[in-house]
Structure formats: C-alpha cells, structure tokens
C-alpha cells in the first residue's frame, strides 16, 4: 500500500510539473487536459483521475509552483545569516532565471483569470497571504535572533511583495532600463535600512 501511495504521489507530481510547463507556454485559456497528459507521459484517463477539471488542475499547479520555489531555500536557515535567508526569498520572487520566469508566467495567468473568476480571485488572495507569511516569517526570525532591528513586519513584507511585483513585471517585459542586479539592489535598500543591515545585497 505504501509503495502504491508513493507511485500515485509521484504521478501526481509529474502531472503538476507538466501542467506548470504547459500553462506557462500556452496560457490557461488554450490549455487542454490532453496536452498536459502527453507532457507528463500519462493517459488522459489517469490525468482526470487526479484532476477532474481544468480549474482544479490550474489551482493545484499554482500551489505546486509556489511550494517548489520555496522548497530548499530554508534548509540551512539555522546555519546562515538571517539576511541571507531573506535575500534568497527576495531573489526567488523575481524572474531571474528560466525556472522563475516560468513561475512568473503562471502568476500572470493567475492575475488575468482572477479578474474574471471569483473563485480564482479568492485563491489568488490566499496565495498572496502565503507569500506574505513567508517573507514575514523570515523577517521575524531575524528580529528574534537579534540580527535584524525590530520592524513593522506586516508593512515591510507588503513592501517587499509590492516592489517585487512591480519590478518583476519590468524584467518580464525585457525593459532595457532595468537589470536583475538593479532590481535586487532597489528592493534590498529600503529593507536593509529598516532592519539595520548593509545596503549591499548579500551573497546567496
């Protein structure tokens, strides 16, 4: 039974990874379940067994994308400076490599769909709350350890997400007036000033 459960979980993970890729490539409105099944190397029937609607597949794919981005970033949080942990999170919020650009394409699909569908809007709000808690948790840990100056965690977390969204869009558009290094520095400076850190973005 345990082996069967592991196999089912592995199939589910493969489907979700394939869904993230296909949605990022063609957009949610054009996606077909058959496309995801072919990318994942499973039958359409098996795909429908795990995800009976496109909408369920989309929300699960978004959750999977967020969890995959966060996975591993905090593995050594107990042994590296709190500033490094926070800097890694900031970096992961921006489209600075192909994998993160794929994540951003998914977020863009989520934003557009949220304008037209109330269920998706509520899901997006909840997902942002999780992002907010992720950033806020890193700040709180730094404050608790004495590495950060006490700060308004809610306000600072909101600022980080707002700056990441704004600058991230410009990076996705290929705006020639901004670079990834410029963006990281622009986000880090106000955060560092409030937390009593060096204004230079840490080595991560």
NORHU-V393928 format. One record per pair of residues at least 6 apart in sequence whose C-alpha atoms are under 8 Angstrom apart, sorted by the first residue. I is the first residue (numbers start at 1). J is the second residue. Records with the same first field share a line. If there is no record, write none. Layout:
BEGIN
I: J  J
END
This chain:
BEGIN
12: 50
14: 40
15: 36  37  40  47
16: 57  60  61  64
17: 40  61  64  65
18: 36  37  39  40
19: 36  57  58  61
20: 61  62  65  102  103  106
21: 102
22: 31  35  36  39
23: 31  106
24: 102  103  105  106  109
27: 109
28: 58  109
32: 54
33: 44  47  54
34: 44
37: 43  44  47
38: 44
51: 57
59: 120  123
62: 106  107
63: 127
65: 103
66: 103
69: 92  100
70: 89  92
73: 85  88  89
74: 85
77: 85
81: 147
82: 138  139  141  142  147  148
83: 142  147  197  202
84: 202  203  204
85: 138
86: 135  138  139
87: 188  201  202  204
88: 204
89: 135
90: 160  164  184
91: 184
92: 100
93: 100  161  164  168
94: 100  101  104  164  165  167  168
95: 101  102  103  104  168  171  172
96: 180
101: 172
104: 172
110: 120  124
111: 121  124
113: 120  121
114: 120  121  122  124
115: 121
131: 161
132: 154  157  158  161
135: 157  160
136: 153  154  156  157
139: 148  153
140: 153
142: 148
143: 149  150  151
148: 195  196  197
149: 194  195  196
150: 195
151: 194  195
156: 191
160: 187  191
163: 187
164: 187
167: 183
170: 178
171: 178  179  180
184: 201
185: 199  200  201
188: 199  200  201
189: 199  200
192: 198  199
193: 199
END
